């Protein structure tokens, strides 16, 4: 009997398919390990965060000079309240500068009437918060302060926020991030309660956990204090929609990781649809920053034996709790399907690895910040909330843009 050999092309095709399957398995394992690292970091943050952090007395010391920088684009309607909350905390020698960035309304006039210095920045080819901040810092260089404090228009400062930020910044010579929290609205439905809980988890519990463990934090955009040497030498003129996050990581790599100051509180208005879309684009932009900064943070952490840089690398892998949950569920659903189709149990079975730390993180966040906002009987509304978030991510990926009046405003 003559046995025919399979054609060479079939053997080559089978080899290529085998190599492709191995490559897919390797990529899947790496992604699952990154998700697991992120879920563990999130669980560590939220478990370590105190339910009610201790309030400290403001230290009795001379405060350094401060320049409060407010970039504003078409904010005539609400900039007055922001400037009033700032002026109430200024000392002699402090400055309040509003950068009216490519405005088409009376933002500059409203800021002037509210008692602020006004710098009109009109450059349609360079819109956005980064360019406005750079213009403001360049203007301040004529009489530089010791500390520059960036506040978004629409935000309100709670009592002693400027003193806390300025004193901490001057004492440590590092960037300092205030607690940037949303102002709740009366009568909100389940969707807004979920969003409020998610925001408190992101901007309150997560940095609180790192602070309790003695670690640094990332920057959230508004309520950021910078020592003048850092503010004046760092490249702020950048259109990146996650500029604040990138700057915080650059500062950390340079040996000046930002610190979280829970005693300084900045409240923000509830975001409209445009602000929600901008924030969604920022979360997706963070995925690119993971690729750019993650390996550098890990390498520098190992070389310096710096645990703080290692925790920042892990924190970077969590763009948001909701997005991390979606990615973990996607991996958990894709794993069994790939297992059945390929017939190989490993590495697809690893898809369940992020589930335990992620569940522990969510339970801790709900017990510390969600019980009073979101009763247990309303947790079922999380499903339509997540579906709505998925729709927002799809819109952002497809290039949906905010309305023209809000396009240049990169709120955190």
FENVEN-V930990 format. One record per residue. RES is the residue in one small letter. SS is DSSP state (@ for helix, = for strand, . for the rest). NEAR is the number of other C-alpha atoms within 10 Angstrom. D_LAST is the distance of its C-alpha to the last C-alpha in Angstrom with 2 decimals. Layout:
# FENVEN-V930990
res ss near d_last
RES SS NEAR D_LAST
RES SS NEAR D_LAST
This chain:
# FENVEN-V930990
res ss near d_last
x . 3 75.09
x . 4 72.81
x . 5 69.16
x . 6 66.94
x . 7 63.95
x . 8 60.54
x . 8 59.67
x @ 9 57.69
x @ 9 54.87
x @ 10 54.39
x @ 12 54.20
x @ 11 51.67
x @ 11 49.59
x @ 12 49.70
x @ 12 48.67
x @ 12 45.70
x @ 12 44.57
x @ 12 44.99
x @ 12 42.96
x @ 12 40.20
x @ 13 40.17
x @ 13 40.01
x @ 12 37.11
x @ 14 35.20
x @ 17 36.00
x @ 13 34.81
x @ 12 31.43
x @ 19 31.12
x @ 18 32.01
x @ 12 29.42
x @ 16 26.62
x @ 24 27.90
x @ 16 28.08
x @ 16 24.46
x @ 25 23.47
x @ 25 25.83
x @ 20 24.45
x @ 25 20.89
x @ 29 22.37
x @ 21 24.42
x @ 25 21.58
x @ 30 19.63
x @ 24 22.91
x @ 20 23.57
x @ 26 20.27
x @ 28 20.70
x @ 20 24.44
x @ 18 24.21
x . 23 21.70
x . 14 23.85
x . 15 23.98
x . 10 24.10
x . 12 23.43
x . 9 25.99
x . 8 25.25
x . 8 26.60
x . 8 28.48
x . 11 27.11
x . 11 29.32
x . 6 31.95
x . 8 31.45
x . 8 30.97
x . 18 27.34
x . 17 26.49
x . 19 25.80
x = 27 22.22
x = 25 20.67
x = 26 17.59
x = 25 15.76
x = 29 13.94
x = 28 12.94
x = 29 13.68
x . 30 14.57
x . 21 16.96
x . 24 15.95
x . 20 19.58
x . 12 19.60
x . 16 17.16
x @ 24 16.91
x @ 21 20.15
x @ 15 18.96
x @ 20 16.16
x @ 26 18.85
x @ 15 21.39
x @ 15 19.46
x @ 21 19.05
x @ 17 22.68
x . 12 24.07
x . 15 23.09
x . 18 24.19
x . 14 27.40
x . 7 30.05
x . 10 29.08
x . 16 25.30
x = 20 23.63
x = 19 21.02
x = 23 20.01
x = 29 18.18
x = 30 17.67
x = 27 18.40
x = 29 17.10
x . 21 19.40
x . 20 19.72
x . 13 22.27
x . 15 22.50
x . 15 23.56
x @ 26 20.36
x @ 26 22.43
x @ 13 25.29
x @ 19 23.31
x @ 27 21.75
x @ 16 25.27
x @ 11 26.84
x . 16 24.44
x . 14 25.80
x . 23 23.20
x = 15 24.06
x = 19 22.85
x = 19 22.42
x = 17 22.55
x = 21 21.02
x . 14 22.67
x . 12 22.44
x . 11 21.88
x . 7 22.09
x . 17 19.11
x . 20 16.33
x . 26 12.66
x @ 29 10.63
x @ 24 12.41
x @ 21 15.76
x @ 31 15.23
x @ 24 14.47
x @ 20 17.51
x @ 19 19.63
x @ 25 18.89
x @ 22 19.78
x @ 13 22.85
x @ 14 23.89
x @ 18 23.61
x @ 11 25.83
x @ 8 28.83
x @ 8 28.65
x . 18 26.14
x . 19 24.81
x . 19 24.71
x = 27 21.01
x = 28 18.09
x = 25 15.29
x = 21 12.11
x . 24 10.88
x . 25 8.95
x . 26 11.65
x . 21 11.97
x . 25 11.19
x = 24 14.43
x = 25 15.81
x . 15 18.21
x . 16 21.55
x . 15 22.01
x @ 21 18.33
x @ 26 19.14
x @ 22 22.37
x @ 22 20.92
x @ 30 18.28
x @ 26 20.90
x @ 21 23.72
x @ 21 21.97
x @ 27 20.71
x @ 20 24.23
x @ 10 26.03
x @ 13 24.32
x . 17 23.51
x . 20 20.30
x . 32 16.59
x = 31 15.49
x = 32 12.28
x = 29 12.54
x = 25 12.10
x = 26 9.04
x = 20 10.69
x = 19 11.07
x . 15 14.31
x . 15 16.75
x . 12 18.99
x . 6 22.74
x . 8 24.45
x . 11 21.63
x . 12 23.07
x @ 19 22.74
x @ 18 19.85
x @ 17 17.67
x @ 23 19.09
x @ 21 18.14
x @ 17 14.51
x @ 23 14.58
x @ 21 16.31
x @ 21 13.98
x @ 18 10.96
x @ 20 13.42
x @ 26 14.52
x @ 23 11.29
x @ 17 10.12
x @ 20 13.71
x @ 28 16.48
x @ 23 15.43
x @ 28 14.91
x @ 28 17.87
x @ 21 19.97
x @ 25 19.52
x @ 19 20.24
x @ 15 23.36
x . 14 24.49
x . 12 24.07
x . 20 21.38
x . 26 18.37
x . 30 14.72
x . 24 11.74
x . 28 9.16
x . 20 5.70
x . 22 5.22
x . 23 6.90
x . 27 10.34
x = 29 11.37
x = 32 15.14
x = 24 17.05
x = 22 20.86
x @ 22 22.27
x @ 14 23.91
x @ 16 20.67
x @ 20 18.79
x @ 17 21.88
x @ 9 22.68
x . 12 19.53
x . 13 18.78
x . 19 15.61
x . 17 16.82
x . 17 15.21
x . 15 13.96
x . 15 12.20
x . 24 9.04
x . 25 8.18
x @ 23 9.69
x @ 22 8.18
x @ 20 9.42
x @ 18 12.58
x @ 19 13.30
x @ 25 13.28
x @ 27 15.65
x @ 16 17.75
x @ 17 18.18
x @ 22 19.27
x @ 16 21.72
x . 10 23.09
x . 12 23.88
x . 17 21.20
x . 23 18.81
x . 26 16.10
x = 27 17.15
x = 26 15.63
x = 22 17.07
x = 22 17.35
x = 21 19.54
x = 22 16.88
x = 22 14.81
x = 25 12.18
x = 19 11.93
x = 21 9.70
x . 15 11.53
x . 17 11.90
x . 14 10.04
x . 8 12.74
x @ 11 13.76
x @ 18 12.16
x @ 19 8.60
x @ 17 9.64
x @ 21 11.10
x @ 26 8.32
x @ 20 6.37
x @ 24 9.97
x @ 21 10.61
x @ 21 8.00
x @ 21 9.93
x @ 19 13.09
x @ 16 12.47
x @ 23 12.30
x @ 14 15.83
x @ 11 17.05
x @ 18 15.74
x @ 19 17.80
x @ 12 20.83
x @ 12 20.28
x @ 19 19.44
x @ 20 20.98
x @ 12 24.60
x @ 16 24.11
x @ 25 22.61
x @ 20 25.47
x @ 14 28.07
x @ 16 27.07
x @ 19 26.89
x @ 13 30.40
x @ 9 31.82
x @ 10 30.62
x . 12 31.06
x . 14 27.61
x @ 15 26.41
x @ 19 23.01
x @ 27 22.31
x @ 19 23.65
x @ 21 21.32
x @ 25 18.27
x @ 23 19.77
x @ 23 20.12
x @ 25 16.62
x @ 24 15.35
x . 23 17.46
x . 24 15.41
x . 20 12.42
x . 20 12.36
x @ 18 15.42
x @ 17 16.07
x @ 18 16.11
x @ 20 18.25
x @ 20 20.52
x @ 16 21.00
x @ 15 21.92
x @ 23 24.24
x @ 16 25.92
x @ 12 26.35
x @ 21 28.05
x @ 20 30.11
x @ 13 31.35
x @ 14 32.04
x @ 21 33.94
x @ 19 36.89
x @ 12 37.23
x @ 18 37.51
x @ 15 39.88
x @ 11 42.16
x @ 8 42.19
x @ 11 42.78
x . 11 44.94
x . 13 43.30
x . 13 41.88
x . 13 39.96
x . 17 37.23
x @ 23 36.06
x @ 15 36.75
x @ 18 34.01
x @ 25 31.45
x @ 17 31.83
x @ 18 30.77
x @ 25 27.06
x @ 18 28.15
x @ 13 29.43
x @ 19 26.60
x @ 23 24.06
x @ 14 26.26
x @ 17 26.55
x @ 22 22.79
x @ 20 22.30
x @ 15 25.35
x @ 22 24.23
x @ 26 20.78
x @ 20 22.65
x @ 11 25.28
x @ 20 22.99
x @ 20 20.28
x @ 22 21.51
x . 12 25.14
x . 12 24.73
x . 16 21.96
x . 21 23.30
x . 12 27.09
x @ 11 28.71
x @ 7 30.38
x @ 14 27.10
x @ 14 25.87
x @ 10 27.67
x @ 15 25.05
x @ 15 22.75
x @ 11 24.64
x @ 12 23.74
x @ 17 20.09
x @ 17 20.08
x @ 12 22.06
x @ 13 19.59
x @ 18 16.79
x @ 16 19.34
x @ 12 19.89
x @ 19 16.25
x @ 19 16.35
x @ 13 19.67
x @ 15 18.50
x @ 20 15.74
x @ 12 18.46
x . 9 20.91
x . 10 18.91
x . 14 17.91
x . 14 16.02
x . 17 14.27
x . 12 16.82
x @ 9 18.00
x @ 14 16.97
x @ 17 13.26
x . 15 13.46
x . 25 12.70
x . 25 9.51
x . 23 6.51
x . 24 3.81
x . 22 0.00
